[in-house]
Amino acid sequence: MVVREESGRAGALCIPQAQHAAISGQIARAWGNERFAAPEPREQVCLAAARHDDGMEGFDADPLADPETGLPLSFMRMPLDAWLQCWRMGPSLVAADSPYAGALVSLHGDHLLGYRRLDPEDEQGRRAIAAYRSEQRRLRSEWLAAAEAELGSDAGGLCEPAAIERNRKLIEIWDAMSLAVSMPRLPDSFDGVPASGSSPAIEMRALSEGPGEGPVVVDPWPFGVAELGLEAEGRRLRGPFADREQLRAALAEAQPETLSVKLVPPEGGRALSR
């Protein structure tokens, strides 16, 4: 769950991970211009971006309560065993529709796992991570073999390590950009973005002072459209809640609320700020 708190608004907008991933998919489908090549194979890579958090749906439907806030537990504070369970499920769900996309989701999970910090004495945790990574390597090998039939005549180049790594990096960037506008955590920047001639950093900043208020400037502009509207759905909760049962009831009663964010290029941002 992404727990979004905004100054001047009561409660927090709780956005399921699948909805945050949907924003990644919206970014992916608009990606591409003379400097930033569109993803290839487009449908499979966009599918991976849009569904990279499929495994989180069950956890977000009945979330744990954060003992410090009384709100749903943020994805950044998930226990390791719950995280591994979700990320075992997610790549397989996506691979059932596209082996190539499933392999990319699995690689993304492996990348995210690198951010977790274990207690030096947590031998059980290290064994669980090693088992997960071994299992995912085996599955990726199977899925990439199946992707050759899925992709047909284009499979050779697109299944090569360089192409796979480029697409994995794109999903990492899109995921981070989505979190930047969802949480929100602006300004933010993202290094090593695949592009023609170089790997530049992309910067994002809100035009207004309030977090998440108004358009967000993206510089340099990586899209093939003049501006890009993003949407995700969450539910606003006014906690704190004493336990999981109270939290479950509050989520069931809360009305859906749409988060809408508009991305604009640097020149558009300058015009809007005048």
FIRO-587247 format. One line per 4 residues: number of its first residue (from 1); their letters; for each residue x, y, z of C-alpha. Coordinates in pm, whole numbers, plus 50000, padded with zeros to 5 digits. Example, Ala and Ser with C-alpha at 12.3 -4.5 7.8 and 13.67 -1.06 7.14 Angstrom:
// residues 2
1) as) 51230:49550:50780 ~ 51367:49894:50714
//
This chain:
// residues 274
1) mvvr) 50000:50000:50000 ~ 50114:50353:49918 ~ 50004:50578:50207 ~ 49982:50934:50074
5) eesg) 49955:51217:50325 ~ 49898:51572:50200 ~ 49919:51900:50386 ~ 49579:52061:50432
9) raga) 49385:51737:50380 ~ 49251:51513:50653 ~ 49356:51152:50662 ~ 49570:50968:50410
13) lcip) 49489:50845:50061 ~ 49571:50473:50066 ~ 49662:50357:49714 ~ 49692:49982:49651
17) qaqh) 50017:49873:49491 ~ 49828:49751:49183 ~ 49699:50106:49129 ~ 50046:50254:49169
21) aais) 50163:49998:48911 ~ 49883:50111:48680 ~ 50047:50456:48677 ~ 50374:50286:48576
25) gqia) 50185:50131:48284 ~ 50042:50470:48182 ~ 50394:50614:48182 ~ 50522:50316:47980
29) rawg) 50257:50349:47709 ~ 50334:50718:47655 ~ 50714:50667:47661 ~ 50915:50734:47347
33) nerf) 51039:51020:47128 ~ 51351:51106:46927 ~ 51577:51086:47232 ~ 51404:50814:47435
37) aape) 51317:50503:47237 ~ 50978:50343:47294 ~ 50987:50005:47472 ~ 51030:49695:47258
41) preq) 50845:49459:47253 ~ 50595:49729:47344 ~ 50295:49528:47460 ~ 50495:49287:47675
45) vcla) 50705:49557:47842 ~ 50403:49780:47905 ~ 50220:49480:48051 ~ 50509:49414:48290
49) aarh) 50511:49779:48397 ~ 50135:49794:48455 ~ 50115:49465:48645 ~ 50445:49446:48829
53) ddgm) 50263:49456:49165 ~ 49995:49196:49089 ~ 50123:48980:49373 ~ 50044:49256:49625
57) egfd) 49668:49258:49565 ~ 49582:49009:49838 ~ 49803:49182:50093 ~ 49655:49524:50012
61) adpl) 49297:49395:50023 ~ 49343:49307:50392 ~ 49647:49505:50505 ~ 49828:49496:50834
65) adpe) 49794:49804:51054 ~ 50115:49996:51112 ~ 50159:50011:51491 ~ 50326:50353:51462
69) tglp) 50057:50526:51254 ~ 49741:50316:51288 ~ 49712:50327:50907 ~ 49777:50048:50653
73) lsfm) 50133:49923:50660 ~ 50334:50091:50384 ~ 50497:49869:50122 ~ 50832:49994:50256
77) rmpl) 50765:49833:50595 ~ 50636:49492:50487 ~ 50776:49192:50676 ~ 51020:48991:50467
81) dawl) 50810:48673:50466 ~ 50502:48860:50341 ~ 50709:49042:50079 ~ 50859:48717:49946
85) qcwr) 50518:48554:49933 ~ 50377:48842:49726 ~ 50675:48846:49491 ~ 50661:48472:49438
89) mgps) 50302:48509:49326 ~ 50328:48824:49114 ~ 50572:48720:48839 ~ 50387:48390:48789
93) lvaa) 50052:48569:48752 ~ 50197:48793:48481 ~ 50387:48508:48312 ~ 50059:48321:48265
97) dspy) 49963:48592:48014 ~ 50312:48675:47883 ~ 50626:48479:47970 ~ 50843:48771:47856
101) agal) 50657:49015:48083 ~ 50671:48765:48371 ~ 51049:48742:48339 ~ 51076:49123:48355
105) vslh) 50856:49139:48666 ~ 51073:48870:48828 ~ 51387:49071:48752 ~ 51225:49382:48895
109) gdhl) 51146:49197:49216 ~ 51506:49079:49241 ~ 51621:49441:49198 ~ 51385:49566:49471
113) lgyr) 51502:49292:49705 ~ 51847:49449:49693 ~ 51712:49746:49893 ~ 51618:49532:50193
117) rldp) 51857:49540:50486 ~ 51866:49238:50714 ~ 51990:49215:51068 ~ 52343:49064:51052
121) edeq) 52221:48774:51268 ~ 51911:48700:51056 ~ 52034:48376:50905 ~ 51679:48257:50841
125) grra) 51609:48570:50636 ~ 51924:48521:50428 ~ 51827:48159:50356 ~ 51477:48268:50254
129) iaay) 51618:48530:50016 ~ 51866:48282:49865 ~ 51585:48029:49808 ~ 51365:48294:49649
133) rseq) 51638:48410:49413 ~ 51725:48055:49312 ~ 51361:47979:49239 ~ 51316:48299:49037
137) rrlr) 51629:48233:48827 ~ 51488:47894:48732 ~ 51149:48041:48644 ~ 51303:48323:48439
141) sewl) 51498:48068:48237 ~ 51175:47881:48164 ~ 50981:48196:48082 ~ 51247:48337:47849
145) aaae) 51258:48005:47665 ~ 50879:48024:47627 ~ 50910:48389:47518 ~ 51081:48277:47197
149) aelg) 50749:48130:47081 ~ 50558:48429:47219 ~ 50769:48684:47028 ~ 50822:48485:46709
153) sdag) 51079:48617:46465 ~ 51180:48905:46698 ~ 51264:48679:46990 ~ 51640:48649:46931
157) glce) 51739:49010:46984 ~ 51474:49085:47243 ~ 51575:48792:47462 ~ 51943:48887:47458
161) paai) 52087:49007:47789 ~ 52133:49368:47671 ~ 51769:49401:47563 ~ 51642:49235:47879
165) ernr) 51853:49465:48097 ~ 51733:49775:47908 ~ 51371:49675:47964 ~ 51435:49591:48329
169) klie) 51590:49935:48376 ~ 51291:50103:48211 ~ 51053:49930:48451 ~ 51272:50040:48742
173) iwda) 51257:50402:48620 ~ 50881:50396:48558 ~ 50819:50241:48899 ~ 51024:50514:49067
177) msla) 50852:50791:48868 ~ 50513:50651:48966 ~ 50610:50645:49333 ~ 50740:51002:49308
181) vsmp) 50394:51130:49212 ~ 50196:50880:49423 ~ 50365:50916:49761 ~ 50446:51207:49675
185) rlpd) 50824:51255:49701 ~ 50907:51554:49487 ~ 51147:51678:49373 ~ 51312:51354:49266
189) sfdg) 51559:51238:49002 ~ 51639:50910:48829 ~ 51981:50820:48690 ~ 52085:50599:48400
193) vpas) 51767:50631:48194 ~ 51807:50439:47864 ~ 51830:50695:47583 ~ 52000:50746:47249
197) gssp) 52361:50853:47286 ~ 52371:50871:47665 ~ 52202:50771:47988 ~ 52075:51099:48133
201) aiem) 51909:51170:48463 ~ 51541:51260:48455 ~ 51423:51514:48710 ~ 51068:51563:48839
205) rals) 50946:51862:49038 ~ 50609:52000:49141 ~ 50527:52347:49018 ~ 50347:52452:49336
209) egpg) 50471:52440:49693 ~ 50214:52195:49831 ~ 50312:51830:49787 ~ 50124:51671:49501
213) egpv) 49947:51995:49409 ~ 49928:52094:49043 ~ 50135:51985:48743 ~ 50468:51804:48770
217) vvdp) 50755:51902:48541 ~ 50958:51619:48385 ~ 51300:51723:48249 ~ 51413:51608:47997
221) wpfg) 51078:51509:47848 ~ 51073:51137:47753 ~ 50720:51111:47612 ~ 50566:51124:47266
225) vael) 50275:51342:47380 ~ 50256:51712:47467 ~ 50152:51640:47827 ~ 50052:51328:48018
229) glea) 49767:51276:48263 ~ 49805:50997:48519 ~ 49533:50844:48737 ~ 49510:50593:49021
233) egrr) 49236:50506:49264 ~ 49266:50488:49641 ~ 49056:50525:49955 ~ 49098:50801:50211
237) lrgp) 49129:50683:50570 ~ 49114:50898:50880 ~ 49284:50680:51140 ~ 49445:50581:51354
241) fadr) 49292:50234:51378 ~ 49358:50014:51678 ~ 49384:49685:51493 ~ 49350:49505:51163
245) eqlr) 48977:49445:51212 ~ 48904:49816:51247 ~ 49123:49890:50947 ~ 48943:49627:50737
249) aala) 48605:49779:50822 ~ 48725:50134:50744 ~ 48858:50029:50404 ~ 48530:49859:50319
253) eaqp) 48332:50174:50408 ~ 48564:50434:50247 ~ 48458:50568:49909 ~ 48701:50544:49615
257) etls) 48898:50860:49546 ~ 49090:50929:49226 ~ 49442:51066:49231 ~ 49503:51271:48917
261) vklv) 49845:51408:48825 ~ 49947:51595:48510 ~ 50303:51571:48380 ~ 50432:51857:48167
265) ppeg) 50762:51923:47985 ~ 51004:52195:48106 ~ 50874:52450:47857 ~ 50516:52374:47960
269) gral) 50611:52419:48323 ~ 50762:52758:48253 ~ 50444:52869:48075 ~ 50219:52746:48359
273) sr) 50428:52918:48626 ~ 50399:53263:48469
//
